[in-house]
Amino acid sequence: MFITTPIRVLRLLPFSPSSFSAATSSRPALLVRTLITSSFYRPPLAKSPTLRPDWGSELAYRGFAYGNCGFFAARCASSVSSPGILEWNEPVSCSEVGSGQNDNDVEDAKSSVPVRAYLFSTSVDLKSLVEQNKANYIPPSSRMTNYAVFKFGTLSTDPNGFASSLSQSDCSFMVVFHYGSIVLFNIRDQEVDGYLKLVEKHASGLLPEMRKDEYEVKENPTLSTWMEGGLDYIMLQSLNIDSIRTIGSVLGQSIALDYYVRQVDGMVAEFTDINREMEKTGTFTMEAKKLFQLVGKANSNLADVILKLGLFERSDIAWKDAKYAQIWEYLRDEFELTQRFASLDFKLKFVEHNIRFLQEILQNRRSDFLEWVIIILIAFEILISVYDIVHKSAISAL
Protein backbone atom coordinates (compact mmCIF):
# COMPACT_ATOMS: atom_id res chain seq x y z
CA MET A 1 0.00 0.00 0.00
CA PHE A 2 1.47 3.32 -1.04
CA ILE A 3 2.04 6.05 1.48
CA THR A 4 -0.47 8.89 1.46
CA THR A 5 0.75 10.35 4.77
CA PRO A 6 3.91 12.44 5.37
CA ILE A 7 7.33 10.84 5.90
CA ARG A 8 8.86 10.89 9.38
CA VAL A 9 12.49 11.53 10.44
CA LEU A 10 14.59 8.72 12.01
CA ARG A 11 17.24 9.05 14.73
CA LEU A 12 19.81 6.35 15.65
CA LEU A 13 21.99 5.61 18.71
CA PRO A 14 25.62 6.76 18.79
CA PHE A 15 28.13 4.02 18.08
CA SER A 16 31.72 3.07 18.91
CA PRO A 17 34.21 3.10 16.03
CA SER A 18 35.44 -0.42 16.85
CA SER A 19 32.06 -1.97 16.45
CA PHE A 20 31.18 0.10 13.41
CA SER A 21 33.86 -1.41 11.17
CA ALA A 22 32.52 -4.91 11.69
CA ALA A 23 28.91 -4.00 11.27
CA THR A 24 28.94 -1.61 8.35
CA SER A 25 29.71 -4.23 5.73
CA SER A 26 26.14 -5.54 5.60
CA ARG A 27 23.84 -3.89 8.10
CA PRO A 28 24.03 -0.24 6.98
CA ALA A 29 23.24 -1.33 3.45
CA LEU A 30 20.27 -3.29 4.78
CA LEU A 31 19.28 -0.25 6.85
CA VAL A 32 19.28 2.03 3.82
CA ARG A 33 17.19 -0.41 1.85
CA THR A 34 14.73 -0.71 4.70
CA LEU A 35 14.37 3.07 4.99
CA ILE A 36 13.85 3.56 1.28
CA THR A 37 11.26 0.81 1.24
CA SER A 38 9.49 2.29 4.22
CA SER A 39 9.18 5.58 2.36
CA PHE A 40 6.84 3.80 -0.05
CA TYR A 41 5.05 1.49 2.40
CA ARG A 42 3.36 2.35 5.67
CA PRO A 43 5.53 1.03 8.59
CA PRO A 44 3.91 -1.27 11.15
CA LEU A 45 2.32 0.60 14.02
CA ALA A 46 2.53 -2.28 16.54
CA LYS A 47 6.01 -1.47 17.77
CA SER A 48 8.73 1.06 17.04
CA PRO A 49 11.79 -0.18 15.19
CA THR A 50 14.97 -0.45 17.28
CA LEU A 51 18.62 -0.73 16.41
CA ARG A 52 21.66 -2.04 18.23
CA PRO A 53 23.66 0.63 20.09
CA ASP A 54 26.81 -0.08 18.09
CA TRP A 55 25.03 1.06 14.93
CA GLY A 56 24.41 4.53 16.27
CA SER A 57 24.61 7.39 13.84
CA GLU A 58 22.35 10.17 12.72
CA LEU A 59 20.63 9.83 9.38
CA ALA A 60 20.12 12.98 7.39
CA TYR A 61 17.41 13.17 4.76
CA ARG A 62 17.39 14.85 1.42
CA GLY A 63 13.96 15.28 -0.19
CA PHE A 64 13.22 15.31 -3.89
CA ALA A 65 9.76 16.10 -5.26
CA TYR A 66 8.23 13.11 -6.99
CA GLY A 67 4.56 13.23 -7.94
CA ASN A 68 2.28 13.67 -4.97
CA CYS A 69 4.67 12.15 -2.42
CA GLY A 70 8.32 12.68 -1.43
CA PHE A 71 11.06 10.28 -2.41
CA PHE A 72 13.79 10.14 0.23
CA ALA A 73 17.31 8.75 0.21
CA ALA A 74 19.08 8.19 3.54
CA ARG A 75 22.75 8.81 4.11
CA CYS A 76 24.94 8.17 7.21
CA ALA A 77 26.52 11.22 8.85
CA SER A 78 29.16 11.55 11.56
CA SER A 79 28.24 10.07 14.92
CA VAL A 80 26.39 12.25 17.41
CA SER A 81 24.74 11.54 20.71
CA SER A 82 21.11 10.54 20.25
CA PRO A 83 18.48 8.44 22.00
CA GLY A 84 19.05 4.69 22.11
CA ILE A 85 15.80 3.87 20.31
CA LEU A 86 14.82 4.75 16.78
CA GLU A 87 11.57 6.71 16.97
CA TRP A 88 9.09 8.18 14.46
CA ASN A 89 8.78 11.93 14.94
CA GLU A 90 6.01 14.32 13.98
CA PRO A 91 4.87 14.09 10.33
CA VAL A 92 6.30 16.46 7.71
CA SER A 93 4.13 17.15 4.69
CA CYS A 94 5.51 16.97 1.16
CA SER A 95 4.82 20.67 0.65
CA GLU A 96 6.96 21.50 3.69
CA VAL A 97 9.82 19.35 2.47
CA GLY A 98 9.57 20.84 -1.04
CA SER A 99 11.84 20.10 -3.93
CA GLY A 100 15.06 21.33 -2.39
CA GLN A 101 14.62 24.81 -3.92
CA ASN A 102 13.42 27.92 -2.17
CA ASP A 103 10.21 29.53 -3.36
CA ASN A 104 11.94 32.90 -3.09
CA ASP A 105 14.69 31.66 -5.38
CA VAL A 106 12.08 30.59 -7.92
CA GLU A 107 10.41 33.98 -7.77
CA ASP A 108 13.73 35.77 -8.13
CA ALA A 109 14.47 33.70 -11.24
CA LYS A 110 11.24 34.84 -12.84
CA SER A 111 12.09 38.52 -13.29
CA SER A 112 9.28 40.65 -14.64
CA VAL A 113 9.69 43.35 -17.30
CA PRO A 114 6.69 45.67 -17.88
CA VAL A 115 5.84 46.38 -21.53
CA ARG A 116 3.57 49.26 -22.57
CA ALA A 117 2.33 50.13 -26.05
CA TYR A 118 1.05 53.60 -27.02
CA LEU A 119 -0.50 55.21 -30.09
CA PHE A 120 -1.17 58.96 -30.30
CA SER A 121 -0.40 59.68 -33.98
CA THR A 122 -0.71 58.03 -37.37
CA SER A 123 2.83 58.74 -38.56
CA VAL A 124 6.33 59.28 -37.13
CA ASP A 125 9.35 60.63 -38.99
CA LEU A 126 11.88 57.98 -37.99
CA LYS A 127 14.74 59.64 -39.84
CA SER A 128 14.59 62.87 -37.84
CA LEU A 129 13.96 60.93 -34.62
CA VAL A 130 17.11 58.86 -35.14
CA GLU A 131 19.13 61.97 -36.02
CA GLN A 132 18.30 63.59 -32.68
CA ASN A 133 18.87 60.40 -30.65
CA LYS A 134 21.91 58.85 -32.31
CA ALA A 135 23.56 58.02 -28.99
CA ASN A 136 20.67 55.76 -28.01
CA TYR A 137 19.88 54.32 -31.44
CA ILE A 138 20.47 50.59 -32.03
CA PRO A 139 21.16 49.82 -35.72
CA PRO A 140 18.78 47.26 -37.25
CA SER A 141 19.86 43.65 -37.69
CA SER A 142 17.59 43.14 -40.72
CA ARG A 143 16.31 45.03 -43.74
CA MET A 144 13.09 46.09 -41.99
CA THR A 145 12.96 49.89 -41.96
CA ASN A 146 9.51 50.62 -40.54
CA TYR A 147 10.74 50.89 -36.94
CA ALA A 148 13.64 52.11 -34.81
CA VAL A 149 14.94 50.77 -31.49
CA PHE A 150 16.46 52.99 -28.80
CA LYS A 151 18.32 51.93 -25.65
CA PHE A 152 18.53 54.09 -22.53
CA GLY A 153 20.90 53.22 -19.68
CA THR A 154 23.23 50.25 -19.38
CA LEU A 155 22.73 46.69 -18.20
CA SER A 156 24.45 46.02 -14.89
CA THR A 157 26.67 42.95 -14.48
CA ASP A 158 26.89 40.35 -11.74
CA PRO A 159 30.16 39.48 -9.91
CA ASN A 160 30.95 36.90 -12.60
CA GLY A 161 30.84 39.53 -15.32
CA PHE A 162 27.59 38.39 -16.91
CA ALA A 163 24.84 40.87 -17.75
CA SER A 164 21.97 40.83 -15.28
CA SER A 165 18.34 40.55 -16.31
CA LEU A 166 16.63 43.62 -17.73
CA SER A 167 14.19 43.92 -14.82
CA GLN A 168 17.05 44.10 -12.30
CA SER A 169 18.69 47.08 -13.99
CA ASP A 170 17.87 50.65 -14.95
CA CYS A 171 18.25 49.85 -18.65
CA SER A 172 15.17 50.43 -20.82
CA PHE A 173 14.23 50.15 -24.49
CA MET A 174 11.86 52.03 -26.79
CA VAL A 175 10.63 50.71 -30.14
CA VAL A 176 9.03 53.32 -32.45
CA PHE A 177 7.15 52.45 -35.65
CA HIS A 178 6.60 54.78 -38.58
CA TYR A 179 2.82 54.23 -38.41
CA GLY A 180 2.74 55.80 -34.92
CA SER A 181 3.01 52.94 -32.42
CA ILE A 182 5.46 53.20 -29.51
CA VAL A 183 6.42 50.20 -27.34
CA LEU A 184 8.31 50.78 -24.07
CA PHE A 185 10.24 48.09 -22.17
CA ASN A 186 11.15 48.36 -18.47
CA ILE A 187 10.15 52.01 -18.09
CA ARG A 188 8.54 53.28 -14.89
CA ASP A 189 5.13 54.92 -14.94
CA GLN A 190 6.48 58.32 -13.92
CA GLU A 191 9.03 58.25 -16.76
CA VAL A 192 6.65 57.36 -19.60
CA ASP A 193 5.67 60.94 -20.47
CA GLY A 194 9.29 61.93 -21.00
CA TYR A 195 9.85 59.18 -23.57
CA LEU A 196 6.57 59.93 -25.36
CA LYS A 197 7.51 63.60 -25.68
CA LEU A 198 10.71 62.57 -27.49
CA VAL A 199 8.56 60.97 -30.18
CA GLU A 200 5.81 63.60 -30.22
CA LYS A 201 8.21 66.15 -31.70
CA HIS A 202 8.51 64.00 -34.83
CA ALA A 203 4.90 62.78 -35.03
CA SER A 204 2.15 63.90 -37.40
CA GLY A 205 -1.54 63.16 -37.60
CA LEU A 206 -2.03 63.47 -33.85
CA LEU A 207 -5.09 61.65 -32.55
CA PRO A 208 -7.66 63.25 -30.23
CA GLU A 209 -7.18 60.40 -27.75
CA MET A 210 -4.08 58.36 -26.97
CA ARG A 211 -4.46 54.59 -26.95
CA LYS A 212 -2.60 52.35 -24.49
CA ASP A 213 -2.02 48.63 -23.96
CA GLU A 214 0.01 46.75 -21.35
CA TYR A 215 1.80 43.42 -21.33
CA GLU A 216 4.46 41.64 -19.30
CA VAL A 217 7.62 39.69 -20.08
CA LYS A 218 9.15 37.38 -17.47
CA GLU A 219 12.74 36.17 -17.54
CA ASN A 220 13.54 32.73 -16.15
CA PRO A 221 17.01 31.40 -17.03
CA THR A 222 16.09 27.96 -15.64
CA LEU A 223 13.14 27.55 -18.00
CA SER A 224 13.27 24.15 -19.71
CA THR A 225 12.03 25.57 -23.04
CA TRP A 226 12.91 28.76 -24.88
CA MET A 227 9.55 30.38 -24.14
CA GLU A 228 6.36 29.73 -22.25
CA GLY A 229 3.07 31.60 -22.48
CA GLY A 230 0.73 32.64 -19.70
CA LEU A 231 -2.19 34.92 -18.91
CA ASP A 232 -1.18 38.40 -20.14
CA TYR A 233 2.53 37.53 -20.05
CA ILE A 234 5.20 35.58 -21.87
CA MET A 235 8.13 33.91 -20.10
CA LEU A 236 11.53 33.69 -21.80
CA GLN A 237 14.88 32.27 -20.81
CA SER A 238 16.37 35.68 -21.56
CA LEU A 239 15.12 38.94 -23.04
CA ASN A 240 17.59 40.11 -25.69
CA ILE A 241 17.39 42.76 -28.38
CA ASP A 242 15.91 40.41 -31.00
CA SER A 243 13.22 39.36 -28.53
CA ILE A 244 12.46 43.02 -27.91
CA ARG A 245 12.15 43.66 -31.65
CA THR A 246 9.86 40.65 -32.12
CA ILE A 247 7.61 41.42 -29.15
CA GLY A 248 7.52 45.12 -30.01
CA SER A 249 6.46 44.46 -33.61
CA VAL A 250 3.41 42.43 -32.56
CA LEU A 251 2.35 44.86 -29.80
CA GLY A 252 2.80 47.82 -32.15
CA GLN A 253 0.62 46.18 -34.80
CA SER A 254 -1.97 45.23 -32.19
CA ILE A 255 -2.54 48.71 -30.80
CA ALA A 256 -2.52 50.29 -34.28
CA LEU A 257 -5.01 47.69 -35.52
CA ASP A 258 -7.24 48.56 -32.59
CA TYR A 259 -7.29 52.18 -33.76
CA TYR A 260 -8.29 51.23 -37.31
CA VAL A 261 -10.94 48.84 -36.03
CA ARG A 262 -12.50 51.69 -34.07
CA GLN A 263 -12.37 53.91 -37.13
CA VAL A 264 -14.26 51.32 -39.14
CA ASP A 265 -16.69 50.82 -36.25
CA GLY A 266 -17.49 54.52 -36.49
CA MET A 267 -18.26 54.19 -40.21
CA VAL A 268 -20.44 51.14 -39.57
CA ALA A 269 -22.39 53.09 -36.95
CA GLU A 270 -22.84 56.00 -39.37
CA PHE A 271 -24.19 53.78 -42.14
CA THR A 272 -26.46 52.07 -39.64
CA ASP A 273 -28.00 55.44 -38.76
CA ILE A 274 -28.44 56.25 -42.48
CA ASN A 275 -30.22 52.96 -43.10
CA ARG A 276 -32.53 53.50 -40.15
CA GLU A 277 -33.37 57.00 -41.37
CA MET A 278 -34.15 55.63 -44.83
CA GLU A 279 -36.33 52.99 -43.20
CA LYS A 280 -38.36 55.67 -41.42
CA THR A 281 -38.63 58.36 -44.12
CA GLY A 282 -38.09 56.41 -47.34
CA THR A 283 -35.69 59.10 -48.57
CA PHE A 284 -31.95 59.50 -48.79
CA THR A 285 -30.57 62.91 -47.89
CA MET A 286 -26.79 62.39 -47.76
CA GLU A 287 -24.77 64.62 -50.03
CA ALA A 288 -22.47 63.09 -52.61
CA LYS A 289 -19.45 64.82 -51.07
CA LYS A 290 -20.04 63.18 -47.70
CA LEU A 291 -20.42 59.78 -49.32
CA PHE A 292 -17.19 60.18 -51.27
CA GLN A 293 -15.39 61.10 -48.04
CA LEU A 294 -16.57 57.85 -46.48
CA VAL A 295 -15.37 55.95 -49.54
CA GLY A 296 -11.93 57.49 -49.25
CA LYS A 297 -11.77 56.82 -45.50
CA ALA A 298 -12.67 53.15 -45.91
CA ASN A 299 -10.12 52.61 -48.67
CA SER A 300 -7.32 54.40 -46.81
CA ASN A 301 -7.94 52.41 -43.63
CA LEU A 302 -7.70 49.13 -45.49
CA ALA A 303 -4.53 50.25 -47.29
CA ASP A 304 -2.91 51.39 -44.02
CA VAL A 305 -3.62 48.08 -42.28
CA ILE A 306 -2.17 46.01 -45.12
CA LEU A 307 0.69 48.23 -46.27
CA LYS A 308 1.80 50.41 -43.34
CA LEU A 309 1.26 47.89 -40.55
CA GLY A 310 2.56 44.99 -42.63
CA LEU A 311 0.08 42.78 -40.84
CA PHE A 312 0.78 39.76 -43.03
CA GLU A 313 4.54 40.20 -43.27
CA ARG A 314 6.61 37.97 -41.00
CA SER A 315 9.53 39.84 -39.46
CA ASP A 316 13.00 39.06 -40.79
CA ILE A 317 14.13 37.95 -37.33
CA ALA A 318 11.33 35.40 -37.21
CA TRP A 319 12.29 34.16 -40.67
CA LYS A 320 15.90 33.57 -39.67
CA ASP A 321 15.51 31.99 -36.22
CA ALA A 322 12.86 29.48 -35.15
CA LYS A 323 13.03 30.72 -31.54
CA TYR A 324 11.78 34.16 -32.50
CA ALA A 325 9.31 32.69 -34.96
CA GLN A 326 7.81 30.85 -32.00
CA ILE A 327 7.48 34.11 -30.06
CA TRP A 328 6.03 35.91 -33.09
CA GLU A 329 3.42 33.23 -33.76
CA TYR A 330 2.46 32.90 -30.10
CA LEU A 331 1.94 36.64 -29.64
CA ARG A 332 -0.07 36.93 -32.86
CA ASP A 333 -2.36 34.23 -31.52
CA GLU A 334 -2.39 35.83 -28.06
CA PHE A 335 -3.47 39.22 -29.47
CA GLU A 336 -5.69 37.58 -32.11
CA LEU A 337 -4.32 39.69 -34.95
CA THR A 338 -5.61 37.39 -37.68
CA GLN A 339 -9.10 37.16 -36.18
CA ARG A 340 -9.27 40.91 -35.59
CA PHE A 341 -8.25 41.64 -39.16
CA ALA A 342 -10.90 39.19 -40.38
CA SER A 343 -13.47 41.10 -38.32
CA LEU A 344 -12.17 44.40 -39.72
CA ASP A 345 -12.36 43.04 -43.26
CA PHE A 346 -15.94 41.90 -42.70
CA LYS A 347 -16.93 45.35 -41.44
CA LEU A 348 -15.23 46.99 -44.40
CA LYS A 349 -17.20 44.75 -46.74
CA PHE A 350 -20.37 45.88 -44.99
CA VAL A 351 -19.31 49.50 -45.47
CA GLU A 352 -18.42 48.80 -49.10
CA HIS A 353 -21.83 47.22 -49.71
CA ASN A 354 -23.59 50.25 -48.24
CA ILE A 355 -21.42 52.64 -50.22
CA ARG A 356 -22.21 50.82 -53.45
CA PHE A 357 -25.92 50.89 -52.64
CA LEU A 358 -25.91 54.59 -51.79
CA GLN A 359 -23.86 55.39 -54.88
CA GLU A 360 -26.50 53.69 -56.99
CA ILE A 361 -29.15 55.82 -55.29
CA LEU A 362 -27.17 58.98 -56.02
CA GLN A 363 -26.59 57.84 -59.57
CA ASN A 364 -30.30 57.17 -60.07
CA ARG A 365 -31.11 60.53 -58.55
CA ARG A 366 -28.74 62.24 -60.97
CA SER A 367 -30.14 60.27 -63.88
CA ASP A 368 -33.66 61.30 -62.94
CA PHE A 369 -32.59 64.91 -62.75
CA LEU A 370 -30.97 64.76 -66.18
CA GLU A 371 -34.05 63.10 -67.62
CA TRP A 372 -36.25 65.89 -66.30
CA VAL A 373 -33.88 68.49 -67.71
CA ILE A 374 -34.07 66.81 -71.11
CA ILE A 375 -37.87 66.67 -70.92
CA ILE A 376 -38.06 70.34 -70.03
CA LEU A 377 -35.71 71.28 -72.86
CA ILE A 378 -37.74 69.24 -75.34
CA ALA A 379 -40.95 70.85 -74.11
CA PHE A 380 -39.41 74.30 -74.36
CA GLU A 381 -38.25 73.54 -77.90
CA ILE A 382 -41.74 72.38 -78.82
CA LEU A 383 -43.22 75.59 -77.45
CA ILE A 384 -40.76 77.65 -79.44
CA SER A 385 -41.58 75.68 -82.58
CA VAL A 386 -45.34 76.13 -82.03
CA TYR A 387 -44.87 79.83 -81.43
CA ASP A 388 -42.80 80.15 -84.57
CA ILE A 389 -45.44 78.35 -86.64
CA VAL A 390 -48.24 80.49 -85.26
CA HIS A 391 -46.27 83.64 -85.77
CA LYS A 392 -45.46 82.79 -89.40
CA SER A 393 -49.09 81.88 -90.08
CA ALA A 394 -50.24 85.25 -88.76
CA ILE A 395 -47.77 87.11 -90.93
CA SER A 396 -48.77 85.20 -94.07
CA ALA A 397 -52.46 85.90 -93.36
CA LEU A 398 -51.81 89.61 -93.42
Phi, psi and omega in degrees: 000129184282149182289134172242358180253162183295156178279149181248156184269140181255144173233141183241160178292152170294159185227163175264140183301328182293320180282337183292322183296327181279336186263338187287344184296326183235319189289318177301322178297318177295324179297315180298317179297320180295320182291319179295319178296319182290346174285344178256336181241146181291126181290154179295140182265357184292318181212153180280140179292142179235158179229154177295147182300329184283002174263003193300129171194163179261132179262126176260148185243138173243123183262143176228129182295132179212098181066226182267354180232168181263138175258127187239139172243134183262143175225148180275134178250182179296154186289139175222161178287133181207167180300155184282353182238138176284122185236154174268122181271190181297147182293148176238121183288159180298325181293329178286323178291316177073195183254016180086005182232135182290142176296325179295323178295322179295317181294322179295328180290334183264072182288139184254134178240115178288140179233129181231135178245138182228154175212114177229007177208167181257359180200144177226132177279095184294327183298311180291327178295318179292322181299322182274352181227045183298325183295333182257355185284135176254117181301147182289151177260003180217182183276358180295130183236015182266011178207165177221142181247134180235141180243133180236126183088180180231149177285129176286162180241152178276175181302337180276356179092003180271148179292136178282173180291158184297323183291338182264016179224172178270006181286140180218160182229149177226126178248122183242132181251149185292341178272008170111346183284145178229127180239124183250135179243127173060045178242131182290158182302317184288348181259354186297315184302322180297320179289323180293326179292330176299323182277326185301329180296337184247013183262153175223162183067048182298139182269151179294337182220132180278138179259149185217144175217149183234148178211179183214138175241130179248137178256129178218095183299338181269007181296135184289333178246168182296320181215160179210131182268158177208188181284109180062027174204162173229137181252129181237157173294321177204147180256102180253184186293324178291325175296320179296317178298316183293312180295318180297323181296318181289317180294323178296317177295321183296312183288328176291320178298324178298322178296314181292326176298319179291326176298314180292324176300322177296320178293321178298318179296322180294316178292329176296318177296320179298316180296322179292323178294319177295325179295325182280314188262336183077012180232161179238120188248001182292139177282154181297325180298316180296320179295318179295327176296320177294322177298313179297322180295317180296316181293320181291323178297315180296319179294320179296318181296318184280317187269307184288314181286334184059046189298332183253013179258119177288137181296152181298325179297319179292329177292323188277328187231127182294332180298314182282334173296324178295317177296314182300313181292321180296314182292324176298321176289321181298318180267003174054046182296318181295316180294321181292323176293322177299320177294319177298317180297321178296318179293322178294325176294323175297316178297317179298319178298317179293321179297315179298319179295315181289327176296321177296321177297314179296321179295317178295322178296318179293320178297318178298319180297316179295322178297318178294323177298316179297317179298317180295318179296319178296317179297317179297321178295322178296317179298319179296319180296317179296316178299318180296320179293316180296318181296318179293323178296321180293321180292318181293331179290328178288000000 
